[in-house]
Amino acid sequence: MTRPRLILPIILFSLALYGISAFGNGEKHVNVIEINGVINPVAAKFITEAVDQSEEDGAECLIIQMDTPGGLMDSMRTIVKKLLSARVPVVVYVSPAGARAASAGVFITLAAHIAAMAPSTNIGAAHPVTLGSQQKENKAMMEKVVNDAVAQIKGIAKERGRNVKWAEKAVRESVSITEGEALKLKVIDLVASDLDSLLAKIDGRKVKIDSKKKVLVTKGTTVNKRQMGWRYRFLDIISNPTIAYIMLMLGIYGIFFELSNPGAILPGVIGAIFLILAFFALQMLPINYAGLALILLGIILFIAEVKIISYGMLSVGGAVCMLLGSIMLAENLPEYMRISKGVIIPAVMVSAGFFLFAVTMAIRARRQKPTTGVEGLIGEVGISESVIFPEGTVSIHGELWTALCDERIEKGERIKVVGVDNLKLKVIKV
């Protein structure tokens, strides 16, 4: 009877000893994440959470393996602030071969405690490109943005002990350099061929964390790689301006079909889902709301064309509004993030073509002669079943009708209906 009672305390005591032993050994590990693509709110959230997790689990350091053409300034600033205040060493590693750290990627690389690059990579071209194409009108504003970016990157470079003059040139002159030149100019700290080589080279390095020196121990440590979860991957996909634009169009079409055919349900449900996702994606991006308003105005003009016959004028106006709005929608974004013209032009043409087709069919239906009811009898030919003068009986489609005529029509003669008056047909002799 006593043996079962002793089993539980023994197990608990063993687990406690194991936990104390594991804690005492302090198994060191390194966390690694990958950023491949545009720096957007999703990437900023992913990096921020990775830094927080590394601080909580006591990682020796966090390695951000990065390949980016740049991205949004607001997202970049969020990442930079997190890296500068991180309580865990952060290593930005521009990798693999052929990768780059351009635009926003330059700021993030310089903000790391240790900056590294793989062979055949490059860094630079950090000039802000967020004001669209109207450079003359926005010259003063552009100068303010550039000066602000220069001040920020100089502060980052000075804080991390890197080349301040080159950092300023990267913003003002969009200069770009290879990994060898970056190492020579003290833009980065080292060049490593792969992750194992990087871990070996940063082993024993000293970094400053909260005004204290920390010596990295990374050689032979456990590497924990963290991938983007499905939630982050999904948000990253829909935050692409082109994808958001397609969802916006599909959502508008779905709602239009539901309103045109009440009770269909499926188009309305799908349209609502696409619209919600599109607006969620667009609110994460610095879009031009004038462009969005023009797109919606274009759709309204298309719908109005179906209700009001303007012989194509409203459709032409709608197509122009959609085209201009689609181009303006993402003009505040860098060139590589703007909506593809290969998507804009087909979307506008399909929309205009569809509504023009609907208008054409509506005009034809209005002009078409009625085929049912009393109005459908006008123009029909029949036979008089009696003498008509001024009233008699005629046969139309096998039906007998009372007919009126100002001239005498004999029985058996062909007649033609020219009008209807109180269910009496007005006829003439054929």
N, C-alpha and C positions, 0 to 999 in steps of 0.2 A: 504493500500500500504506500510505502514511503518513496519507492523508486520513481513513480510517475510525478510525484510532487517535486522531486529534486531536478527533474529534466528541464523544466522551464527556467529556473534560476541559472542553471549551468549554461543554457543557450544564451540567455541575456548577458551573462558575464562574459562569455566568449565573444559575442558581438561587440560589447563595450571595449574589450581588449583590442579587437581588430580595428575598431574605429580610432582608438587612441594611437595604435601603431601606425595606421594609415595617415593620421594627422601629423604624427611626429615625423614620419618619413618625408611629408610635404612633397609628393610627386609633382614635379614641375611639368607644365604643358604650355604650348603656344597655340593660340587661336588664329585661324586663317579664313578670310573671306575673299570673294572675288567680285569685282565690279567691272562688268564688260558692257559698255554702252554709254548712253547719255546720263549726265548727272541731273537727276530730277528729284522731286519730292520723295519718290519711292526709294531711290538710292540713298538720299539723305536719312530717311527713317531707318533703313537697313543698317547703315554705318553707325548711326547713333545708338541703336539697340545693341550692336556688336560691341561697341566701346563699353556700354553699361554692363553687359554680360561679362566681358573680360575683367572688369573691375570687381564684379561680384564673385566670380569663381577663382580669383587670384591668379590669372594667367600671367606668365612671364612677360608676354607682350602680345599685341594684336598686329597681325600682318594683313595689310589690305593689298591684294594683288589686283592691279588696276590697268585697264586699257580703255581710254575714253577720248572722244573728240571734243569734249567739253559739255556744257549744259547751261542750266539756269543759274543766274547769279544768286538768287535768294537761297536756292538749295545748297550752292557752294558755300555761302556764308554760314549756313547752319552747320555744315560739316566742319568748316575751319574752326568755328567757335568751340565745337565739341573736341576737336583734336588738341587745340591749344590749352584747354582746361582738363584734359584727360588725366586720370590718376593711374593710368597704366601706359607703359611705353607703346607707341604706335609706330609701326614701320610701313611706309608706302613703297610698294615694289612694282614698278612699271614693267610688266611682263605679260605674255611671253615675247619672244623675238618677233619684231614687226609691230609691237604695240606702241602706243603713244600716250602722252599725258599733255593734252592740248587744252587751251582756254581755261575752263574751271579746274581741269586736272592739274594745272601748274600750281594754282593756289593750294590745292589739297596736298600735293607732293611736298611743297615747301613747308607746310604746316606740320608735317609729321616730325616725330622725334628723330627718326632715321629715314633718310630718303635713299632708295636704291633703284637701279635700273638693270634690265637684262641687256645683253648684246643686241645690236641692231634695233634699238628703240630710240625714240626721240621725245623731246619735251620743248614746249614753247607755244608761241602764237596765242597770247592771252589777251589780245585786244578785245574790249567789250563790243558786242554786236547785237544790241537789244533795242535799237530805236527804229528799225524798219529801213526803208530805202530813201526817205525824204531827208537826205543828209543836210541840205542847205537850210531848210526850215528848222532842223533840230541841231544845228551846229553848236549853239550855246549849251543846250542840254547834254549833247554828246561830250563836250569838253568837261562838263561837271562830272559825268559818269566816269570818264577816263581818269580824271584827277582823283576821284574817290577810289577807283580801283588801284591806282598807283600808290596812294597812301596806304591802302590796306596791304598790298603785297610787299611793300617796303617794310611795314611793321612786322609782317610774318617772317620775312627773311632775316631781319635784325634779331628777332626773338630767337630764331633757331640757328643763328650764326652762319647764315648763308650769304651768297653774293647779292648784295642789295642793288648794285648798279645793273647787273644783268636782269634781275627781277623787274626793274623799272622798264628796261628795254623790251622785255617780253610783253609788257602791256602797251607801251607807247608805240613801239615799232614792229610788234608781232614777230620778233625774232624767234627762231627755233633751232635747237642744237641736238647733236647726237649724244649718246650716253658717255662716249669718251670725252667730248668737249664739256659736257656737264660736270664730269668728275674733275677735269682739269680746272674749270672755272669755279669750283667749289659750290656748285648748284646742288649737287647730290653728295652723298657720303661714300658710296661704293657701287661697284658693278658686280653683279652675281649672275652666273649662267643659269642657275635653277634654284628651287626652294631650299634644297639641302645645302647648296653652296652659300646661300644667303644666311641660313641658320648658323653655319660654321663661322662666317665672317663677322656676324654681329655678336657672337659669343665673347663676353668679357668687355664689351663696350659700355661706357658710362653715359647715362642720360639723366636729365634733370626733371624730377617729378616733385611738384610742390616745394620748390627751392631746395630739394635734397637730391643727392646723387644716388642713382641706382645702377648697379652692375648687372648686366644681362647675363643669364646662364641659359643658353639656347642649344648648345651642342648636345645632341643625343636626347633631347627632350621629346615628349609626346606631342604630336601635331594633331590638333582637332580642327578639321575643316568644316565650316558651316556654309551650307548652300542656302540660297533664297528659297523660302517656302512657296507653296502654290499661291498663297495670298499675295505675296510680294511680286511673284512672276506675273500674276493676272493683272495687278495694278500697274505694273511696269508696261505691259502690253497696251492696256487701254489708255495710258497716259501719253502714248504716241499721238501727236496731233493729227496725223493722217487717219489713224484708227478711230480717234474721237470724231473726226469729221464724217467718216463713213457711218458710224453709229448714229450721229445726228441726223443724217439724211434718211437712214432706214427707219429711225424713230418717227420722223415727220411723215414719211410715206405710210407707216403702219397706222398712225392716228388718222390720217386722211382717209384711208380705205375703210377704217372702222366707222367714221362719220358718214361716209358715202353709202355704206351698207350696214346700218345698225343691226346688231345682233350677231354679226360674224364672230365677234369675241377674240378669236386668235390674232388677227392683225392688230387689234387694239392693245392686247396684252403684250405682244412682242414689241410693238411700237413704244409703249410706255416704258418697258424695260430698257430698250436701247436709248431712249431719251434720258432716263435717269442716269445711266452709265455715261452717256455723252456729257451731260452737264456736270457730273462728278469729275470726269477727266478734264473738262475745260476749266473748271474752277481751280484746278491745281496748276494750270498754265497761265502765263501772263498774256492772255489773248486780247485782241482788239474787239471790244464789245460793239463798236460801230459796225464791224464786219459781221458779227453775229446778228445784229439788227437787220442788216441788209439781206442776209440769207432768209430770215423769217419774213421780211417784207416781200421778197421774191416769191416765196411759197404762197403768201396771201394773194398776191397778184395772179398767180397761176390758178388758184382756187376761184378767185373772182371771175376769171375768164370763162370758167365753166358756167357760172350763174349769169354773167352779164356778157352778151355778145358784143365784143369790140373789134371783131374781125382780126384778131391776132395782136392788137396793140398792147393789151395787158400782158400777154405771153412774152412779147419782146421785152417789155419793161421788167417782167419777172426774171427772164434769162439774164439780162444785164445786171440786175440787183444781185442775183445768185453768184454770177461770175466775179463781180467786184467784191462782194462780201466774202467769198471763199478765199480770194487772194489776200484781202485785208485781215482775215481772221487770225492768221499766225504771223503777221508781219513783224510783231514785236519779238519774235523768236529768232535765234541764229539760223543761218541758211540751211544747215543740215537737219534742223528740226521743223522746217516749214512743211506745209501740206504739199504733197507732190502734185505737179500740174497734170501728171498722167492720171490722177484721180479726180482733180477738179473739173477738167474739161469733159470727160465722159459723164460725170455726175450732172453737170449743168445740161449737157446735150440730152441725156436720158430724161431728165425732169421736163425740159422744154418739149421734147418730142412726145412724151406721154400726155402732157396737158394739151398740147396742140391736137393730138389725136382725139382726146376726149371732147375738145371744142368742136372739131370737125364733125364728129358723130352727133353732137348735140344740134349743130346747125342743120345737118341732113335730116335729123328726126323732126325738127321744127318745120322744115320745108316739105317734108313728105306728105303726100295726100292722105287724109284719114282713111282707114280701111274698115273701121267698125263704127257703129252708131249711126245716127241720122245723117251726120256730116259725110259719112263714108258713101252715101248713095249719090251724092252730087257727081255728075259726069257719067254715071252708069247708063247703059243702054238696055231697053226692054221692049215689050210688045203690049200694045193696047188691047185690052180684053173686051172693051166696049167702045161705043162712040164717045168721044170726049169733046164736049162743047157746051158749056165751059168746064164741065166736070164729068169724070168717068172713072174707069178702073184700068190699071196697068199691072203687068207682071214683071217684077224685077227679081232675078235669082230665084224664081219659083215662088216668090211671095207676092200677094195681091196688095196693092196700095191704091188709095184714092188719089186721083191726079187732077190737076187743073191746067187748062190751056186756053189762050186767047183766040186760037184758031181751031177750026174743026179738024179732028183727027178720026179717021175711020177705024173700025175694028180690024185688028190684025196688022196695023201699020207699026213700024219701028219708031220708038220715041227715045228721047234723051232727057235725063233729069238735070234741071238747071238750078233748082232751089227747093227749099223745104219750108212750109209754113203750117205750123200746128199739125204736124204729122200728115199733111197733105203735100204731095209732090207737085212742084211746078215743072211741066215738061214742054218740050218742043218736038215737032216732027223732024225725024232724021231724013 
